[in-house]
Amino acid sequence: MAAAPAAAPYEPIRAIPVRHYGRWISAVIVVALLAALAYGFSQGDIIWGTVGDKLFDKTIVQGAWHTILISVCAMLMGVVLGLVLAVMRLSNNPVTSSVAWLYIWFFRGTPVYVQLLMWFNLSLIFPVINLMPLYKNNTVAIMTPFVAALLGLGLNEGAYMAEIVRAGIQSVDLGQTEAAHALGMTGSRTMRRIVMPQAMRLIVPPTGNEFINMLKTSSLVSVVQYTELLRAASNIGSDTTAIMEMYFVACIWYLAITSVFSVGQYYMERYYARGSQRSLPPTPWQKVRANLTTVRRPKVA
């Protein structure tokens, strides 16, 4: 009987990567548009030397500090108010629930610009703040630009934070609360130890976005004579006639401030995501290291 012929050896499969010509074409188009935009600004009537000279001007730096200060203080007020209002809104007490709903309805339904003007001109309807035996003073002396800005931004932010916190609390399964009550935990202890730690995963991201938005919304407080970043830049621009140059300076500072706080927001979100994700997403520094250590794309056999 004749022997069977030897089987031909299998050739390894060669995987050929798909060529994405559309990616290269879109990249070229985007780069060309960016180059055209940069060329247009370079040819404009802009004194770029003034931008560099005024970037760290004492008045600008002080205005940037005032922007951070009023944003942080207003955000803290908004977070505290939002937590209280969210608990009131979810309460079975119809009075507290209705009051919280009315507060949210009013401050979400009126522009923050109008609220700032109302607080700044409060002395027109209440010349004196009289708390009977506790405190009494002229409203003009109390309602300084900082106080008016803080109340205008903080009370408005409280309405938005109330809805964010309420949504985060309601995202926690009701069985968690029932189990805690079955173990004998009080309502406040259940909220503090069981519900809020789980709700923070959904509360933190929109809260970070609200703070970034607060940094930019703080530019409106110039209407109440509070010298923040935009007002400081506008004052210098009016004195030196370098109006557009100072607006560029303000934009650079806003971008720098929001970028720093955006990084902080990322790490805070990453911290509260530990219990819901098996592997945490890489940090920006880890991404940079991975890109730097990748010399060439590995070949696919």
DACOR-V638488 format. One record per helix or strand of 2 or more residues. SS is the DSSP state (H for helix, E for strand). FROM is the first residue (numbers start at 0). LEN is the number of residues. Records with the same first field share a line. If there is no record, write none. Layout:
# DACOR-V638488
SS=FROM-LEN + FROM-LEN
This chain:
# DACOR-V638488
H=20-23 + 47-7 + 57-32 + 93-16 + 111-9 + 121-3 + 138-4 + 144-27 + 173-9 + 186-38 + 228-12 + 242-30 + 283-10
E=127-3 + 135-3
